[in-house]
């Protein structure tokens, strides 16, 4: 029971750190590899630049408190999930093949 409490506290701390990291960044940017990947998919450089300008202009968006609390209480970044998880997707899901 004590180990579980320590893992839960660690998961909450990790979630809190990710949220703080997200808010501490001065601007959103892409690495050259990420930009190259998008260009290989056919996205023009002008569109990529426009996405970045738009995202950086809207940095005042934040999640409601109850949403942040839910993630802190229920996120598990250790990979050791101790209960069954049901995932669902459509038949035409390009990320997950059926």
C-alpha positions in Angstrom: 0.0 0.0 0.0 2.8 2.4 0.8 4.5 1.8 -2.5 1.3 2.5 -4.3 1.0 5.8 -2.4 4.6 6.7 -3.4 3.9 5.9 -7.1 0.6 7.9 -7.0 2.5 10.8 -5.5 5.2 10.5 -8.1 2.6 10.4 -10.9 0.9 13.6 -9.5 4.3 15.2 -9.3 5.1 14.2 -12.9 1.7 15.6 -14.1 2.3 18.8 -12.2 5.8 19.1 -13.7 4.5 18.7 -17.2 1.9 21.4 -16.7 4.4 23.7 -15.2 6.9 23.0 -18.1 4.1 23.7 -20.6 3.4 27.1 -19.0 7.1 28.0 -18.6 8.0 27.8 -22.2 8.5 31.2 -23.8 7.3 30.1 -27.3 6.3 27.0 -29.2 8.8 25.9 -31.8 9.7 22.9 -34.0 13.0 21.1 -34.4 14.4 20.9 -37.9 13.5 17.2 -37.9 9.9 17.9 -37.0 9.7 20.6 -39.7 11.2 18.2 -42.2 8.7 15.5 -41.2 5.8 17.8 -41.8 7.3 19.0 -45.1 7.7 15.3 -46.2 4.0 14.9 -45.5 3.3 17.7 -48.0 2.8 20.6 -45.6 4.3 23.8 -47.1 6.8 25.7 -44.9 4.5 28.8 -45.0 1.6 26.8 -43.4 4.0 25.5 -40.7 5.1 29.0 -39.9 1.5 30.2 -39.8 0.7 27.4 -37.3 3.5 28.4 -35.0 2.6 32.1 -35.2 -1.1 31.3 -34.4 -0.2 28.9 -31.5 2.3 31.4 -30.0 -0.3 34.2 -30.2 -2.8 32.2 -28.2 -0.7 31.3 -25.1 -3.3 32.6 -22.7 -5.5 29.5 -22.9 -5.5 27.4 -19.7 -7.5 24.3 -18.6 -10.2 24.7 -16.0 -9.1 23.8 -12.4 -11.2 20.6 -12.3 -9.6 19.3 -15.5 -6.1 19.9 -14.1 -7.1 18.2 -10.9 -8.5 15.2 -12.8 -5.2 14.7 -14.6 -3.2 15.1 -11.4 -5.3 12.4 -9.7 -5.6 9.9 -12.6 -2.6 10.2 -14.8 0.0 7.4 -14.6 3.2 8.0 -16.5 5.0 5.0 -15.0 3.6 2.6 -17.5 2.5 0.2 -14.7 -1.3 0.5 -14.8 -2.8 -1.7 -12.1 -6.3 -2.0 -13.5 -7.9 -2.9 -16.9 -8.1 -0.2 -19.5 -10.6 -0.1 -22.3 -9.6 1.9 -25.4 -12.0 2.5 -28.3 -11.5 3.7 -31.8 -13.2 3.6 -35.2 -12.5 1.1 -38.0 -11.0 3.9 -40.0 -8.4 5.1 -37.5 -5.2 5.8 -39.4 -3.1 5.6 -36.1 -4.4 2.2 -34.9 -5.0 -0.6 -37.4 -7.7 -3.1 -36.6 
